[in-house]
Amino acid sequence: MKKIKPDQAHNSLPLLPPDYSFNSEHINKQLIKTHKALAELKGYARNLPNMSILLNLILLQEAKDSSEIENIITSHDDLYKAISIKNYKAPPQIKEVLNYRQALYTGYEMIKDKQMITNNMIIKIQEIIENNSAGFRKLPGTVLKRANADEIMFTPPDNEEDIIRLMKNYEAFLNDDTEEIDPLIKLAIQHYQFEAIHPFYDGNGRTGRIINMLYLVLKGILNEPFLYLSSFIIKNKSEYYRLLRNVTYNNEWEDWILFILAGIEETALNTLNISYKIIDSIEKSIDMMKVNYPKIYSRELVELLYSNMYTKISDLVNNGIASRNIASQYLKQLEPRLLTSEKVGREVLFVNKEIRKLLSTNLK
């Protein structure tokens, strides 16, 4: 493949699949390790008493960190308050993170329904993230610059016809199972191509990271989109962008593929470790409640307390666990062993101390 100089406008991005052999010893060895980690995660996740517990925790953290890559900084406490309190006056950055989370959930539901990833679905995901309906770029002039500098790092295709042509090819590649390319290699390829096309005015990075998780679900590698990949990208942000550029300008695919595969493996093992800790914490809380609070114990109550960091009295009422007066008594009895209460405006929130500890020590 012809190498491209950094100062050239990149309007002739090659179509997929790349003209490249991915059958190297290094890639094959890493593929085995990455598939093994994902298989362990997929298998162990079935042991969770309630899949939504892990899914809620991971998806919110993924939304937080994916947004942080775009310099949208939030805290766990602020995010959970925004979720828990009706009419909470969340600052713009909180709303952006929650938009990402909603986009991921919407994409997941569309994947389950359609069993494919289409450009219309991608446009819908980006629309939720950015809260606009601009669609694919139609106007020229988009360039990617180095942070805090005027140096142009990359000029993506800026002709509307080229963007549509490339995205149609991208969609076909995503859904074509006749290509004899391992799906994890295809994930790395499609992620590069999406970011290189840069089809939207804004939200390309976050949309691309959602597609990564949805692709794993589409291919049956995971049943739910709980691969927390943005944490790996944050830790290796400079390397991530360096390798993207090396594919573009030097056709250096192998290092990029190995980077993504290693990131998926590390992320899968970290998520597996978090799953262990969640189940262990739940079981310890069950044992504690059976001994100390046998009259209020129920499996449903424990799972509810772990489905979110903050619990309100109305949550118990809405889930049929107790009436309002009884629900208040239940939550107050669990202070200070498992819960601690905070008053936010007129609302009293009961914080799961174990979830807060897990977030602060394992999901930074």
ZIMO-V62359 format. One record per residue. RES is the residue in three letters. SS is DSSP state (~ for helix, > for strand, _ for the rest). Layout:
BEGIN
<<RES,SS> <RES,SS>>
END
This chain:
BEGIN
<<MET,_> <LYS,_> <LYS,_> <ILE,_> <LYS,_> <PRO,_> <ASP,_> <GLN,_> <ALA,_> <HIS,_> <ASN,_> <SER,_> <LEU,_> <PRO,_> <LEU,_> <LEU,_> <PRO,_> <PRO,_> <ASP,_> <TYR,_> <SER,_> <PHE,_> <ASN,_> <SER,_> <GLU,~> <HIS,~> <ILE,~> <ASN,~> <LYS,~> <GLN,~> <LEU,~> <ILE,~> <LYS,~> <THR,~> <HIS,~> <LYS,~> <ALA,~> <LEU,~> <ALA,~> <GLU,~> <LEU,~> <LYS,~> <GLY,~> <TYR,~> <ALA,~> <ARG,_> <ASN,_> <LEU,_> <PRO,_> <ASN,_> <MET,~> <SER,~> <ILE,~> <LEU,~> <LEU,~> <ASN,~> <LEU,~> <ILE,~> <LEU,~> <LEU,~> <GLN,~> <GLU,~> <ALA,~> <LYS,~> <ASP,~> <SER,~> <SER,~> <GLU,~> <ILE,~> <GLU,_> <ASN,_> <ILE,_> <ILE,_> <THR,_> <SER,_> <HIS,~> <ASP,~> <ASP,~> <LEU,~> <TYR,~> <LYS,~> <ALA,~> <ILE,~> <SER,~> <ILE,_> <LYS,_> <ASN,_> <TYR,_> <LYS,_> <ALA,_> <PRO,_> <PRO,~> <GLN,~> <ILE,~> <LYS,~> <GLU,~> <VAL,~> <LEU,~> <ASN,~> <TYR,~> <ARG,~> <GLN,~> <ALA,~> <LEU,~> <TYR,~> <THR,~> <GLY,~> <TYR,~> <GLU,~> <MET,~> <ILE,~> <LYS,~> <ASP,~> <LYS,~> <GLN,_> <MET,_> <ILE,_> <THR,_> <ASN,~> <ASN,~> <MET,~> <ILE,~> <ILE,~> <LYS,~> <ILE,~> <GLN,~> <GLU,~> <ILE,~> <ILE,~> <GLU,~> <ASN,_> <ASN,_> <SER,_> <ALA,_> <GLY,_> <PHE,_> <ARG,_> <LYS,_> <LEU,_> <PRO,_> <GLY,_> <THR,_> <VAL,_> <LEU,>> <LYS,>> <ARG,_> <ALA,_> <ASN,_> <ALA,_> <ASP,_> <GLU,_> <ILE,>> <MET,>> <PHE,>> <THR,_> <PRO,_> <PRO,_> <ASP,_> <ASN,_> <GLU,~> <GLU,~> <ASP,~> <ILE,~> <ILE,~> <ARG,~> <LEU,~> <MET,~> <LYS,~> <ASN,~> <TYR,~> <GLU,~> <ALA,~> <PHE,~> <LEU,~> <ASN,~> <ASP,_> <ASP,_> <THR,_> <GLU,_> <GLU,_> <ILE,_> <ASP,_> <PRO,~> <LEU,~> <ILE,~> <LYS,~> <LEU,~> <ALA,~> <ILE,~> <GLN,~> <HIS,~> <TYR,~> <GLN,~> <PHE,~> <GLU,~> <ALA,~> <ILE,~> <HIS,_> <PRO,_> <PHE,_> <TYR,_> <ASP,_> <GLY,_> <ASN,~> <GLY,~> <ARG,~> <THR,~> <GLY,~> <ARG,~> <ILE,~> <ILE,~> <ASN,~> <MET,~> <LEU,~> <TYR,~> <LEU,~> <VAL,~> <LEU,~> <LYS,_> <GLY,_> <ILE,_> <LEU,_> <ASN,_> <GLU,_> <PRO,_> <PHE,_> <LEU,_> <TYR,_> <LEU,_> <SER,~> <SER,~> <PHE,~> <ILE,~> <ILE,~> <LYS,~> <ASN,_> <LYS,~> <SER,~> <GLU,~> <TYR,~> <TYR,~> <ARG,~> <LEU,~> <LEU,~> <ARG,~> <ASN,~> <VAL,~> <THR,~> <TYR,~> <ASN,~> <ASN,_> <GLU,_> <TRP,~> <GLU,~> <ASP,~> <TRP,~> <ILE,~> <LEU,~> <PHE,~> <ILE,~> <LEU,~> <ALA,~> <GLY,~> <ILE,~> <GLU,~> <GLU,~> <THR,~> <ALA,~> <LEU,~> <ASN,~> <THR,~> <LEU,~> <ASN,~> <ILE,~> <SER,~> <TYR,~> <LYS,~> <ILE,~> <ILE,~> <ASP,~> <SER,~> <ILE,~> <GLU,~> <LYS,~> <SER,~> <ILE,~> <ASP,~> <MET,~> <MET,~> <LYS,~> <VAL,~> <ASN,~> <TYR,_> <PRO,_> <LYS,_> <ILE,_> <TYR,_> <SER,_> <ARG,~> <GLU,~> <LEU,~> <VAL,~> <GLU,~> <LEU,~> <LEU,~> <TYR,~> <SER,_> <ASN,_> <MET,_> <TYR,>> <THR,>> <LYS,_> <ILE,~> <SER,~> <ASP,~> <LEU,~> <VAL,~> <ASN,~> <ASN,_> <GLY,_> <ILE,_> <ALA,_> <SER,_> <ARG,~> <ASN,~> <ILE,~> <ALA,~> <SER,~> <GLN,~> <TYR,~> <LEU,~> <LYS,~> <GLN,~> <LEU,_> <GLU,>> <PRO,_> <ARG,_> <LEU,_> <LEU,>> <THR,>> <SER,>> <GLU,>> <LYS,>> <VAL,>> <GLY,_> <ARG,_> <GLU,>> <VAL,>> <LEU,>> <PHE,>> <VAL,>> <ASN,>> <LYS,~> <GLU,~> <ILE,~> <ARG,~> <LYS,~> <LEU,~> <LEU,~> <SER,~> <THR,~> <ASN,~> <LEU,_> <LYS,_>>
END
